[in-house]
Amino acid sequence: MTQSPVALVVGSSRGLGLELARELLTRGHVVVLAARDPDELDRAAAGLDRGDRVQVRVCDVRVRDDVAQLVRWCEAEVGPVEVAITVAGIIDVGPVEAIGWETYEDALATMTWGPIHVALQVLPAMRARGHGRIGTITSIGGMVAPPHLVPYATAKFGAVGFSDGLAAELTGTGVTATTAVPGLMRTGGHVHARFTGQAQREYAWFAPGGSLPLLSSSSGHAARKIVRAILAGRPFVTVTPLAWVGIRVRGLAPGTTIRLMGLMGRLLPSAPGTETATSHTFDEDGTVPRLTRSSEGGTLQRVIDSRLLDVLTTLGTRAARRNNQQ
């Protein structure tokens, strides 16, 4: 059992999760990295190079029993979990017509059920000790739903609702829940995002948004701000000015915000074969067609072979190297 405070970060083998782990290490925590991919976890731990202050454990946040075993192991072998942060996420980009049921199921299992699994497993011991910090990393997409990211937004909206409600119920217990709603960040996430429909065109608009400095925050800055808020027990934190503005505009004028998102959506690529369609095409059983073919951003970057796109995503690609995305 360690004397240093223990932080469990689920979804920390790459991206923002890895940055959060770095920040917690600088604050003196022992950090348990948990994620699905054992090879990614090993590379992440080797990159942090903090000896026995970094522990790794394979866990699928979608599976409740996996999370239960992870928390039991942490409490027994590492120490009482003082901080638990769920950041695991997946991004699928494309029009509704090109996205199948399984994409929604995976998004909800990872980004809605995942935070629920982690929070409800660490909560009993935290409440018994009268102290603990639970952080759920959501997204501006969980407050303002953008077009061509509907499964992602659906799952993140669920995570926001859960985390906000949990924070209210925990008032006065010594345990806090923080809803983190970052805006666009340079984590290198475009490399592992999945694109469908007119995949190359989808990638061409999405990747620069998470790379350009005027639109996005550095992942290090985001991690510092989020960790400070979680450790301080704040119920809500956002990162970028654009996210702050978006949340407030959505709250004051929800109809106008949705219409603006609709106008933006009309500028985005349509699904193949639906350029002139005015309604969905359905399968015989009444369901939306299940088009499952998609490509990861890293593959598309090489296929597109555009010097301009390479320049626009320079900072994002640099972040991908730093954050174990490549």
Phi, psi and omega in degrees: 000133183267154177270342178283150178297141183258131176242125176258121181240110184264119187096041189245016180282345179198174174066213182299324179302319178293321176296320177298320178298317177303314183295319179295323176298319179295340180265009173092009180278152159276130187244130174259117176271128179227135179193177184282325192264112182296325180293317177298320179298316180297319178294321179297314180296320179296323179291327178285322171052055178243024175061225184282003174278354175239121176243150179235149179207127177285131180205136174261108185298342179287342187254115185301318181295324176301314181293320178300316179295322178299313183293319177300317179297315179302310183297323184276323189254335184250310180151171179302132181282109179274326183228130175230121182236130175251120183231357183305133181203158175224148182235124173241127186243128178161165180291154182307321183297339185257007185244130183266173182303319186297333178293317176297317182298318180293318180297313180294319180297322184278311193256350171251303179293327180305303178301326178295314179304312184293311184299315184287340176278324181275341189297315183302314181292322177298316180295323179295325179277344181076021179199143175170158180230123179244126179239133176241118180272110178257230184188158170302334175293349174268000177240326178229113186277113180274153176292155178067013174222037189294315178299319179298311181296320180302313181293320181290325174302317178298319180294321177299313181299317179296310184295318178298315179296320178297317180301318180295318182291334183272359181306127177087001183267346188092349175254137181236155175234130182245128173265113178262122182239077178286157170270208179296136182226150176270081178256349188084012183296339179296339181293321183259353175299150181251138186236138180223179189075230173274080195302318182295319179290324177297316179297323185296330177269329186284314188299316179297329181299327179265016183232327186285134186295330181284339181260334189232160177260152173293147181294328178295315177299316180298317181297317180298315182293319181292315180297318177303315182294317181296314181293330178281351179078021179289142183285340187208139176213138170236173190241302189266152176302322179296322177294317179301314180294316182301318180297317183287321177295318178299320180292322183277325185220072184298319180296315179298319179299316180296320178296320177296319176297324178296319177296319177297320180298328180291341178274348184272162183296141175275167176292148179305130178084002181241016185303328181248008182289147177247356177208169179289151169259132185246153173291170182297331180275006175091005181263159174292140181305141181263089177265108192259352183287128178210163182231144176283153183300321181300321177292316182295323179302319180287323182292318183294320176052056180246123178297320179298316180294323176300318180293315183295335182253016183304310183291324177295320178293322177298317178295325179299319178294318182294324190255026171063029179273342182242000000 
